[in-house]
């Protein structure tokens, strides 16, 4: 049971990582846009 769970977990992490990095880059670009806007 445990090894299959571990492989599932690994697969889900591998699947999530690109989404997470995309999400982070979206947020950072939004923040930089906000900072670039003159107050």
Buried (B, 14 or more C-beta within 10 A) or exposed (E): EEEEEEEEEEEEEEEEEEEEEEEEEEEEEEEEEEEEEEE
